[in-house]
Amino acid sequence: MSDFVSGFWNIYVSGLVIVSIVACLVLLIMTGKAKAMTSHDNTTGHVWDGDLREMNNPLPRWWSYLFVITVVFSFGYLALYPGLGSYPGMLGWTSEGLHQSEVKEGDLQTAPVYARFANMTPEEIAKDPAAMAIGERLFSNNCAQCHASDAHGQKGFPNLADNDWLGAGTPDYIMQTVMNGRQGNMPPMVAAVGTQDDVKNVANYVLTLSPGGRKIADTARAELGKEKFLTVCAACHGPDGKGMAAIGSANLTDDIWLHGFGEKAIMDMVNNGKVNVMPPQGKLLTPLQVKVLASYVWGLSHKS
């Protein structure tokens, strides 16, 4: 209810809840006192199957009392717990608070398991079978949704099992990325490159930078696009196209294409740009869990 910008809705919901409960109680009292039209034998006159008659007996008292108890319980519950608009309840209970307490309890229970990794380096953790088993479960629960269960990624989500890193790729860098997240931004460069013909020329030059791309590149267009690449694209990707780990720009000289391969895919990137977001996991994991997870990820591309 705190998401509503008007206090009217808090009052509206609170009133609706209270009126509904009171209406149930009033309905019970009214039906208990109402007299139905009955025959002298206390039947309603409804007959079916030849000889089955509907009696007009009152509700059992225990049933009526139980109904009243539920109404009293409802008011007691609404006094103690949130349920009346923005009223927080006398106990101050929230689902978020319950979640946090359960997470804290879980962290306390698993703390002894992670304690032995505190003084180990990521390289040592990556060689520890028990740590890698824990890291694999952490990866499955927190990372596999985007990077796939085998960490080979998918279109738009990097492969973490190779040695192609948009950043430094060190254990510390991976830990910082897991903890704080990361945002990669390729701005639209069509205005700087020029016409769509110029964009096509640049795309073909980019293709010539990688072994696989050279097989399909238009060399004549690539030659025309080289100057534009050096004046516009080299600022981030370097004059040799190998990227810069410091800013996380992609290496264009290998055959690893995160967002698609070919002239059209590269033109789309130049024309439209791309923003990729790696959400931070620091609020979901403890520092030692982050350390084990980062060591697991680093170990995927540094298997001996």
C-alpha positions in Angstrom: 0.0 0.0 0.0 3.0 2.4 0.4 3.3 2.5 -3.4 0.1 4.5 -3.7 0.6 8.3 -4.0 -2.8 9.2 -2.5 -3.8 8.5 1.1 -7.4 7.9 -0.2 -6.5 4.4 -1.2 -5.3 3.5 2.3 -8.6 4.6 3.7 -10.6 2.9 1.0 -8.9 -0.5 1.5 -9.1 -0.2 5.3 -12.8 0.7 5.1 -13.5 -2.1 2.7 -11.9 -4.7 4.9 -13.7 -3.6 8.1 -17.1 -3.3 6.4 -16.7 -6.7 4.9 -16.0 -8.3 8.3 -18.8 -6.4 10.0 -21.2 -7.3 7.2 -20.4 -11.0 7.7 -21.3 -10.7 11.4 -24.5 -8.8 10.6 -25.5 -11.4 8.0 -25.1 -14.1 10.6 -27.2 -12.3 13.2 -30.0 -11.5 10.7 -30.2 -15.0 9.3 -30.3 -16.4 12.8 -33.3 -14.2 13.7 -35.2 -14.5 10.4 -38.3 -16.7 10.4 -38.9 -18.7 7.3 -42.4 -19.6 6.2 -42.9 -23.1 7.3 -45.6 -25.7 7.5 -47.1 -27.0 10.7 -44.5 -29.9 10.7 -41.5 -27.4 10.5 -40.8 -28.1 6.8 -40.3 -25.4 4.2 -42.6 -27.1 1.6 -39.7 -28.2 -0.6 -40.1 -31.8 -1.5 -38.1 -33.9 -3.9 -37.6 -37.5 -4.8 -41.2 -38.0 -3.7 -40.9 -37.9 0.0 -37.7 -35.9 1.0 -38.7 -32.7 2.8 -36.5 -29.7 3.7 -36.6 -28.9 7.4 -36.3 -25.4 8.8 -33.9 -26.2 11.7 -31.7 -23.4 13.0 -27.9 -23.5 12.6 -26.1 -25.4 15.4 -25.0 -23.1 18.1 -21.4 -24.3 17.9 -21.3 -23.4 14.2 -22.6 -19.9 15.0 -20.1 -19.4 17.8 -17.2 -20.6 15.6 -18.3 -18.0 13.0 -18.2 -15.3 15.7 -14.8 -16.4 16.9 -13.4 -16.1 13.3 -14.7 -12.5 13.2 -13.1 -11.7 16.5 -9.9 -13.3 15.3 -10.0 -11.2 12.2 -10.0 -8.0 14.2 -7.3 -9.2 16.4 -5.1 -10.2 13.4 -5.7 -6.8 11.8 -4.6 -5.1 15.0 -1.4 -7.1 15.2 -0.4 -7.5 11.6 -0.5 -5.2 8.5 -3.8 -5.5 6.6 -5.5 -2.1 7.0 -4.1 0.0 4.2 -0.7 1.4 5.3 -1.2 0.5 9.0 1.9 -1.5 9.9 0.3 -3.5 12.8 1.3 -3.5 16.5 3.9 -6.2 16.0 5.6 -4.4 13.1 5.8 -7.6 11.1 6.8 -7.4 7.4 7.5 -10.1 4.8 10.8 -8.4 4.0 11.7 -8.5 7.7 10.9 -12.2 7.9 12.9 -12.9 4.8 15.9 -11.0 6.2 15.7 -12.9 9.5 15.6 -16.3 7.7 18.5 -15.3 5.4 20.5 -14.2 8.5 19.7 -17.5 10.2 20.8 -19.4 7.1 24.1 -17.4 6.9 24.8 -18.3 10.6 24.2 -21.9 9.9 26.5 -22.0 6.9 29.2 -19.7 8.3 31.4 -22.6 9.6 31.4 -24.1 6.1 32.7 -20.9 4.6 35.1 -20.0 7.4 37.9 -22.2 6.1 38.0 -20.3 2.8 38.6 -16.9 4.5 42.4 -17.1 4.5 42.7 -19.0 1.1 43.5 -17.2 -2.1 41.1 -17.5 -5.0 43.6 -19.7 -6.8 43.7 -22.1 -3.9 40.0 -22.1 -3.6 39.7 -23.0 -7.3 41.8 -26.1 -6.7 39.7 -27.2 -3.7 37.0 -29.8 -4.7 34.7 -29.0 -1.8 34.9 -25.3 -2.6 34.2 -25.9 -6.2 31.2 -28.0 -5.4 29.8 -25.1 -3.3 30.7 -22.6 -6.0 28.9 -24.7 -8.6 25.7 -24.6 -6.5 26.0 -20.9 -5.9 26.5 -20.4 -9.7 23.4 -22.6 -10.4 21.3 -20.6 -8.0 22.4 -17.1 -8.9 24.1 -17.0 -12.3 22.9 -19.9 -14.5 19.7 -18.1 -15.5 21.8 -15.7 -17.7 25.1 -17.5 -18.3 23.6 -21.0 -18.6 24.2 -24.0 -16.3 27.6 -24.8 -18.0 28.6 -21.1 -17.9 29.0 -21.0 -21.7 26.5 -18.1 -21.9 24.2 -17.3 -24.7 23.5 -14.4 -27.0 24.0 -11.2 -25.0 25.4 -13.0 -22.0 29.1 -13.7 -21.9 30.7 -17.1 -21.9 32.5 -17.4 -18.5 34.4 -20.7 -19.4 36.8 -19.2 -21.9 39.5 -16.6 -21.6 37.7 -13.8 -23.4 36.9 -11.1 -20.7 35.4 -7.7 -21.2 37.2 -6.6 -18.1 40.4 -7.7 -16.4 39.2 -11.3 -15.7 41.2 -11.5 -12.5 39.7 -13.0 -9.3 39.5 -9.6 -7.7 37.7 -8.1 -10.8 35.2 -11.0 -10.8 34.5 -10.5 -7.1 33.9 -6.8 -7.6 31.6 -7.6 -10.5 29.6 -10.1 -8.6 29.4 -7.9 -5.6 28.6 -4.5 -7.3 27.4 -5.5 -10.7 28.5 -4.0 -14.0 27.0 -2.0 -16.8 28.4 -2.1 -20.3 27.4 0.6 -22.7 28.1 0.8 -26.4 26.6 4.1 -27.5 25.0 4.5 -30.9 27.7 5.7 -33.2 25.8 6.3 -36.5 26.0 10.1 -36.1 29.8 10.0 -35.8 30.3 7.4 -38.5 28.1 9.0 -41.1 25.8 7.5 -43.7 24.5 3.9 -43.8 27.1 3.4 -46.5 29.8 4.5 -44.1 28.4 2.2 -41.4 28.5 -0.7 -43.8 32.1 0.1 -44.7 33.1 0.2 -41.0 31.2 -3.1 -40.3 33.2 -4.8 -43.1 36.5 -3.4 -41.7 35.6 -4.8 -38.3 35.0 -8.2 -39.9 38.5 -8.2 -41.4 39.9 -7.9 -37.9 38.9 -11.5 -36.9 39.9 -14.8 -38.7 36.3 -15.8 -39.2 35.2 -12.4 -40.3 37.9 -12.1 -43.0 36.2 -15.0 -44.8 33.0 -13.1 -45.5 34.2 -9.4 -45.4 33.9 -7.2 -48.5 37.6 -6.1 -48.7 36.8 -3.1 -50.9 34.3 -1.7 -48.4 36.7 -2.6 -45.5 39.4 -0.5 -47.0 37.0 2.4 -47.2 35.9 1.9 -43.6 39.3 1.7 -42.0 39.8 5.5 -41.5 36.3 5.8 -39.9 37.2 3.0 -37.5 40.5 4.6 -36.5 38.9 8.0 -35.9 35.6 6.9 -34.3 35.8 3.3 -32.9 39.5 3.1 -31.9 38.9 5.4 -28.9 37.3 2.5 -27.1 38.3 -0.6 -29.0 41.9 0.5 -29.6 43.5 1.1 -33.0 44.2 -2.6 -33.3 40.6 -3.5 -32.3 41.7 -5.6 -29.3 39.6 -3.7 -26.8 40.6 -2.2 -23.5 40.1 -4.1 -20.3 40.1 -0.9 -18.3 36.8 0.2 -19.7 35.5 -3.3 -20.6 35.4 -2.7 -24.4 35.2 -5.8 -26.6 38.1 -7.5 -28.4 37.1 -7.4 -32.1 40.0 -9.5 -33.3 38.8 -12.9 -32.0 35.9 -14.9 -33.3 33.8 -14.4 -30.1 30.7 -12.3 -30.9 28.5 -11.5 -27.9 25.6 -10.0 -29.8 25.7 -11.7 -33.1 28.1 -12.2 -36.0 28.0 -10.8 -39.5 27.7 -7.5 -41.4 24.1 -6.8 -40.3 24.8 -7.6 -36.6 27.7 -5.1 -36.5 25.7 -2.5 -38.4 22.9 -2.8 -35.9 25.4 -2.3 -33.1 26.8 0.8 -34.6 23.4 2.2 -35.4 21.6 1.4 -32.2 24.2 0.8 -29.6 23.7 -1.6 -26.7 23.4 -1.5 -22.9 24.1 -4.7 -21.0 23.6 -4.9 -17.2 25.0 -7.4 -14.8 22.9 -6.9 -11.6 24.8 -6.8 -8.3 24.6 -9.8 -6.1 26.2 -8.3 -3.0 22.9 -8.1 -1.1 22.1 -11.7 -1.8 25.4 -13.3 -0.9 27.8 -12.9 2.0 31.4 -11.7 1.2 32.7 -15.3 1.6 30.1 -16.7 -0.7 31.1 -14.0 -3.3 34.7 -15.1 -2.9 33.9 -18.8 -3.4 31.6 -18.0 -6.4 34.2 -15.7 -8.0 36.9 -18.3 -7.5 34.6 -20.9 -9.1 34.0 -18.7 -12.1 37.7 -17.8 -12.4 38.6 -21.5 -12.2 36.3 -22.3 -15.2 38.7 -20.5 -17.5 41.9 -21.5 -15.7 41.7 -25.3 -15.5 45.1 -26.9 -15.2 
